[in-house]
Amino acid sequence: MSCLICAGQAETIESIIGWEERRCSLCGCYRVSQALILLMMDEGQIFDTERMRAWLTSRREHMPVPVIDHGQAILAVAARR
């Protein structure tokens, strides 16, 4: 499976209903809401990889598996146009 942040190779981790969890060697382990994934696909949006990785790193101080939903998503500027 691919990483939802950088599109690199990632392991899919079994997660709770409504969420996708990945373990990427570059982005680490994280969980993304399926609703956000669908919205991003519909709108042709992608994550800002570097900024999202930095956010994940900062969140790991508070929780081992950061959760990304609409309020936490850092999207690439070019994808918003």
HELIX and SHEET records of a PDB file:
HELIX    1   1 GLN A   34  GLU A   43  1                                  10    
HELIX    2   2 THR A   49  ARG A   59  1                                  11    
HELIX    3   3 VAL A   77  ARG A   80  1                                   4    
SHEET    1   A 4 ALA A  10  ILE A  13  0                                        
SHEET    2   A 4 TRP A  19  CYS A  24 -1                                        
SHEET    3   A 4 GLY A  28  SER A  33 -1                                        
SHEET    4   A 4 VAL A  67  ILE A  68  1                                        
END                                                                             
